């Protein structure tokens, strides 16, 4: 759309909010000529198609999408709805694969526990899947910040968003048609969206660049903020033609 500046949308992961991008926000916001926003469509709508449609309706013009985990899945959904609007993609710790039957069973069981008031218990038991052990040991307060963010979302959001993720389609067939500048980043020890899922994304999207971060788990924007910031700025330079 002529006359509209390019907007960079930061898409948080499941039950996450702007705090997930706390280390990236000041760096990206300082980028000249770029409108940077953190979106919350995942917190307001029940399905990925509804989230993507709202994101597009609420943010006119050309878009750059940077999503982590569920945010990356939503970025793929948004591209599918309006590829002409998306000028670039940064897909962090995410996957184009659908859930396996085994994972659907695990998510369903977790939702039952969330509904029964056992959210904190479940999340604490799974901290080692969210973070690299070195990150938890070397960054005091990391686990509590994560649990606090999940607590702000609450069990209702966790249940709705897990259901949305379980219903997602296989996005791998559309990857070869995605021609925009794409960055794919993953922690080398990510146990929730393992590196092979990121390799699959990078191999499928023409020209995509893949980076694996050492000693890093799933929460890479917090665990390796300096590396993530550097890669995002390099990606912006490619996507904006600078």
C-alpha positions in Angstrom: 0.0 0.0 0.0 1.7 3.3 -1.1 2.6 5.8 1.6 2.6 3.3 4.4 5.8 2.5 6.3 6.9 -1.1 6.6 5.8 -2.5 10.0 7.7 -5.1 12.0 5.4 -7.3 14.0 6.9 -9.3 16.9 4.8 -12.4 17.5 5.2 -14.0 21.0 5.0 -17.7 21.7 2.3 -19.6 23.5 0.9 -17.8 26.6 3.7 -15.3 26.1 3.5 -11.5 25.9 5.7 -8.5 25.1 8.2 -9.6 27.8 9.4 -12.4 25.5 10.9 -9.7 23.3 12.2 -7.5 26.1 15.8 -7.8 24.9 14.9 -7.2 21.3 12.4 -4.4 21.6 14.8 -1.5 22.3 17.3 -2.6 19.6 14.6 -3.0 16.9 12.7 0.1 17.9 15.8 2.1 17.2 16.0 0.9 13.6 15.3 4.0 11.4 12.1 4.1 9.4 10.5 1.0 10.9 7.3 0.7 12.9 7.8 -2.0 15.5 4.8 -3.6 17.3 4.3 -6.6 19.6 1.0 -8.3 18.7 -1.4 -10.1 21.0 -3.8 -11.7 18.5 -2.9 -15.1 19.9 -4.4 -14.0 23.3 -7.6 -12.7 21.8 -8.7 -15.3 19.3 -9.3 -19.1 19.4 -7.9 -20.3 16.1 -4.9 -19.6 14.0 -6.9 -18.5 11.0 -8.8 -16.0 13.2 -5.5 -14.8 14.7 -3.9 -14.3 11.3 -6.9 -12.4 9.9 -7.0 -10.1 12.9 -3.2 -9.5 12.6 -3.7 -8.5 8.9 -6.7 -6.3 9.6 -5.2 -4.4 12.5 -1.8 -3.8 10.8 -2.2 -2.4 7.3 0.5 -2.2 4.7 3.7 -4.2 4.1 4.7 -6.4 7.0 7.8 -8.0 8.4 6.9 -10.9 10.7 9.2 -12.2 13.5 7.7 -15.0 15.5 9.0 -17.4 18.1 7.5 -20.8 18.7 3.7 -20.4 18.3 4.4 -16.9 17.0 6.3 -18.5 14.1 3.4 -20.8 13.4 1.1 -17.8 13.3 3.6 -16.0 11.0 3.3 -19.0 8.5 -0.5 -18.8 8.8 -0.4 -15.1 8.1 1.8 -15.5 5.1 -0.6 -18.2 3.8 -3.5 -15.7 4.0 -1.7 -12.7 2.4 1.7 -13.6 0.9 1.7 -10.2 -1.0 1.6 -8.4 2.3 4.6 -10.2 3.9 8.0 -8.7 3.0 10.1 -10.9 5.3 9.9 -13.7 7.9 12.0 -14.5 11.0 11.1 -17.9 12.3 12.6 -18.6 15.7 12.3 -21.9 17.5 9.3 -23.0 15.4 8.1 -25.6 12.9 6.0 -26.1 9.8 5.0 -29.6 10.9 1.6 -30.5 12.3 1.3 -32.1 15.7 1.8 -35.9 15.8 -0.9 -38.0 17.4 1.4 -38.6 20.3 2.0 -34.9 20.9 -1.8 -34.3 20.6 -2.3 -36.7 23.5 0.3 -34.9 25.6 -1.2 -31.5 24.9 -4.7 -32.8 25.7 -3.4 -34.2 29.0 -1.7 -30.9 29.8 -4.9 -29.0 29.1 -6.8 -31.2 31.5 -4.2 -30.4 34.2 -4.4 -26.7 33.4 -8.2 -26.9 33.8 -7.8 -28.7 37.1 -5.7 -25.8 38.6 -2.3 -27.5 38.2 -0.8 -25.1 35.7 2.2 -24.0 37.9 3.0 -27.7 38.7 3.0 -28.7 35.0 5.1 -25.7 34.0 7.7 -26.1 36.7 8.1 -29.8 35.8 8.8 -28.8 32.2 11.3 -26.0 32.7 14.1 -28.2 31.5 12.3 -28.6 28.2 11.9 -24.8 27.9 15.5 -23.8 28.7 19.0 -25.1 28.3 20.3 -26.2 31.7 23.2 -23.7 31.4 20.8 -20.9 31.0 18.8 -21.8 34.1 22.1 -22.0 36.1 23.8 -18.9 34.7 20.9 -16.5 34.5 19.3 -16.1 37.9 15.6 -15.3 37.8 15.0 -16.7 34.3 12.7 -19.5 35.4 10.7 -17.2 37.6 10.3 -14.6 34.9 9.0 -17.3 32.6 6.5 -18.6 35.1 5.3 -15.1 35.9 4.7 -14.5 32.1 2.7 -17.8 31.9 0.8 -16.7 35.0 -0.2 -13.5 33.4 -1.7 -15.5 30.6 -3.4 -18.0 32.9 -4.8 -21.5 32.2 -7.5 -20.3 29.9 -5.1 -19.0 27.3 -2.9 -22.0 27.6 -5.8 -24.3 26.9 -7.1 -22.2 24.0 -3.7 -21.9 22.4 -2.8 -25.5 22.8 -6.1 -26.4 21.0 -5.3 -23.9 18.2 -1.9 -25.5 17.8 -3.3 -29.0 17.8 -5.6 -28.1 14.9 -2.9 -26.5 12.7 -2.3 -28.0 9.2 0.9 -29.2 7.7 2.6 -26.1 6.3 5.5 -27.9 4.7 3.9 -28.1 1.2 3.7 -24.3 0.9 7.4 -23.7 1.9 8.8 -23.8 -1.7 6.5 -20.9 -2.7 7.7 -18.6 0.0 10.1 -16.2 -1.7 10.5 -13.4 0.9 13.8 -13.0 2.8 13.6 -15.6 5.6 15.6 -16.1 8.8 15.4 -19.4 10.7 16.9 -19.6 14.1 16.9 -22.4 16.7 18.6 -23.4 19.9 20.9 -26.3 19.3 19.4 -28.0 22.3 15.7 -27.0 21.8 13.7 -30.0 22.9 10.3 -28.5 22.1 10.9 -27.6 18.4 14.1 -29.5 17.7 16.8 -28.3 15.2 15.6 -30.7 12.5 12.3 -28.8 12.3 14.2 -25.6 11.7 16.5 -27.3 9.1 13.3 -28.4 7.4 12.0 -24.9 7.3 15.3 -23.5 5.9 15.6 -26.3 3.3 12.1 -25.8 2.2 12.0 -21.9 1.8 14.1 -20.7 -1.1 17.1 -18.6 0.1 16.3 -19.0 3.8 19.2 -18.6 6.2 19.5 -21.1 9.1 21.4 -20.4 12.4 21.7 -22.8 15.4 22.6 -21.1 18.7 24.9 -23.1 20.9 24.0 -24.0 24.5 20.5 -22.7 23.9 17.0 -24.2 24.5 13.6 -23.1 23.3 13.4 -19.6 24.8 16.2 -18.2 22.6 15.1 -14.6 22.8 15.9 -14.7 26.5 18.7 -17.3 26.6 20.8 -15.8 23.7 19.5 -12.2 23.3 22.7 -10.8 21.8 22.9 -13.4 19.1 19.2 -13.1 18.3 19.5 -9.3 18.1 22.5 -9.5 15.7 20.7 -12.0 13.4 17.5 -10.0 13.4 19.3 -6.8 12.4 21.1 -8.7 9.6 17.8 -10.1 8.4 16.2 -6.6 8.5 19.0 -5.3 6.3 18.3 -8.0 3.7 14.5 -7.6 3.9 14.6 -3.8 3.6 17.3 -3.8 0.9 19.8 -2.0 3.1 
